[in-house]
Amino acid sequence: MLDSHEDQPQPFFHKAIAECANRLNTWHSEDPTSCWQKIVDTDTGRVAGDALWNIHKRNPFSGKHHRDVTWLPDDGSRRFAEQALELQSAPRARLGQRSQVHLHIIFTHPDYQRKGIDKKFMDGGMTKANEMGVEMFLDSTPAGKPLYDANGFVEVERNVALPLTNDPDDAWKVTEKKSGQSTWFLVWRPPGVIGSRREPR
C-alpha cells in the first residue's frame, strides 16, 4: 500500500506500516460490510493491488459513523485527524443515507500501474452494486478522479477539508503543518447506469 503512493511526504508512514496493517485487519474482522479484493501476479506471487469495499445493505449513517483515531496520541494530533475524517465524510453522510456500495481505498503497486488493475477492481465493485441494485459512492482524491470519471461516476460535490480550532496545542500545529488541507470529490454512480448526469436525492 505504501509503495503505491505517487508522493510519500510523511516518513512516519514507514514506521507505522505494521501498526496500520494490524489495524486494517482488525477493522476488517470486526466490520461485516468490509470486503477486500486482491490481485496477485501468478507468475511471481506478488500482490499487484488491493481494494477495500464496504457493502452496505442498510443506511451506513443511521448510527455512529465516525471512527475514533485511537492510533494517535490523545492530544491535538488526534483531534486534528478526527476532525479531518469527519469533514471528509460529511458530504456522503448528508447525501448517502441509504444502502450502497462504497469504495474506501484502492491502490496498485507501481510495477503494475497502467496495466488495467484498477479497472478490474472497479468492474468487481460495479458488478456487486448492480447485483444489489444500489448506488455507489466514494470520496476521490484529485489524482484518482480520472479513474472514476472513466467508469461512469459523476462528481456530486467538491469538498475541501481543513480542520479548525480556537485553541491549537503544539501537536495540532505540527499535524496541521504536515497535513494542511485536503481536497476530495464525492463521486456517485447509480445502479446499472454508465455516465448518468442525474444526482443523488
ZAMARGU-4260 file (C-alpha; in steps of 0.2 Angstrom, whole numbers, plus 5000, padded with zeros to 4 digits):
<rodrens>
0) 5000/5000/5000 | 5014/5012/5005 | 5023/5009/4988 | 5008/5014/4978 | 5008/5032/4984
5) 5014/5044/4970 | 5020/5055/4983 | 5026/5050/5000 | 5028/5066/5011 | 5026/5058/5028
10) 5041/5047/5033 | 5032/5042/5048 | 5021/5030/5037 | 5036/5019/5036 | 5037/5017/5055
15) 5019/5015/5057 | 5016/5002/5042 | 5015/4987/5053 | 5003/4995/5065 | 4992/5001/5051
20) 4991/4983/5043 | 4986/4976/5060 | 4973/4990/5062 | 4966/4987/5045 | 4965/4968/5048
25) 4956/4972/5065 | 4943/4984/5056 | 4940/4971/5043 | 4937/4957/5055 | 4925/4967/5065
30) 4915/4975/5051 | 4903/4964/5042 | 4902/4977/5027 | 4921/4975/5024 | 4926/4967/5008
35) 4944/4966/5002 | 4949/4962/4984 | 4967/4957/4980 | 4975/4954/4963 | 4991/4943/4963
40) 5003/4941/4949 | 5003/4922/4947 | 5020/4922/4939 | 5029/4930/4954 | 5016/4928/4968
45) 5017/4947/4971 | 5002/4957/4976 | 4998/4969/4962 | 4985/4979/4971 | 4971/4979/4983
50) 4954/4987/4986 | 4943/4989/5001 | 4924/4990/4998 | 4910/4992/5010 | 4894/4983/5005
55) 4881/4992/5015 | 4864/4983/5014 | 4857/4997/5026 | 4860/5015/5028 | 4878/5016/5035
60) 4874/5033/5043 | 4859/5028/5054 | 4870/5027/5069 | 4888/5032/5074 | 4898/5033/5058
65) 4915/5041/5063 | 4930/5032/5069 | 4940/5037/5084 | 4958/5040/5080 | 4965/5029/5094
70) 4981/5026/5085 | 4987/5044/5088 | 4991/5051/5105 | 4977/5059/5115 | 4982/5077/5110
75) 4979/5089/5096 | 4986/5077/5083 | 4971/5066/5087 | 4958/5080/5087 | 4965/5086/5070
80) 4964/5069/5062 | 4946/5065/5069 | 4940/5082/5063 | 4948/5079/5046 | 4940/5062/5044
85) 4923/5069/5049 | 4925/5083/5036 | 4930/5071/5023 | 4915/5060/5025 | 4902/5074/5028
90) 4895/5076/5010 | 4892/5057/5009 | 4884/5057/5026 | 4872/5070/5020 | 4868/5063/5003
95) 4871/5044/5005 | 4858/5040/5018 | 4853/5023/5011 | 4861/5006/5006 | 4876/5007/4994
100) 4892/5001/4989 | 4906/5012/4995 | 4924/5011/4989 | 4935/5015/5004 | 4953/5013/4997
105) 4961/5007/4981 | 4979/5005/4977 | 4991/4997/4964 | 5009/4994/4966 | 5020/5005/4954
110) 5026/4990/4944 | 5008/4986/4939 | 5001/5003/4936 | 4993/5007/4919 | 4990/4988/4917
115) 4971/4988/4920 | 4972/4983/4938 | 4961/4997/4944 | 4949/4993/4931 | 4947/4976/4937
120) 4944/4982/4954 | 4931/4994/4948 | 4922/4981/4937 | 4921/4970/4953 | 4913/4984/4963
125) 4901/4989/4950 | 4895/4971/4947 | 4891/4970/4965 | 4882/4986/4966 | 4872/4981/4950
130) 4868/4964/4958 | 4861/4973/4973 | 4853/4987/4963 | 4861/5000/4974 | 4871/5016/4971
135) 4890/5018/4973 | 4898/5032/4982 | 4917/5036/4986 | 4927/5051/4991 | 4940/5053/4977
140) 4957/5062/4978 | 4961/5074/4963 | 4974/5061/4957 | 4961/5047/4957 | 4946/5056/4949
145) 4950/5052/4931 | 4948/5033/4935 | 4931/5036/4942 | 4926/5048/4928 | 4931/5034/4915
150) 4920/5022/4925 | 4904/5032/4924 | 4905/5041/4941 | 4898/5058/4942 | 4905/5072/4953
155) 4892/5077/4966 | 4902/5089/4977 | 4920/5096/4979 | 4925/5096/4997 | 4940/5105/5005
160) 4943/5098/5022 | 4953/5110/5033 | 4951/5106/5052 | 4950/5122/5063 | 4951/5125/5082
165) 4952/5141/5093 | 4965/5133/5104 | 4978/5123/5095 | 4991/5114/5105 | 5008/5110/5098
170) 5003/5093/5092 | 4989/5101/5082 | 5001/5114/5075 | 5013/5100/5069 | 5000/5089/5062
175) 4992/5104/5053 | 5009/5109/5045 | 5012/5091/5039 | 4994/5088/5033 | 4987/5105/5029
180) 4970/5105/5020 | 4964/5091/5008 | 4953/5091/4993 | 4941/5077/4990 | 4927/5074/4977
185) 4912/5065/4982 | 4908/5055/4966 | 4892/5044/4963 | 4886/5031/4951 | 4868/5025/4950
190) 4864/5006/4949 | 4867/4999/4931 | 4869/5016/4923 | 4885/5022/4915 | 4889/5041/4914
195) 4872/5047/4921 | 4871/5066/4924 | 4857/5063/4937 | 4862/5067/4955 | 4858/5058/4971
200) 4842/5063/4980
</rodrens>
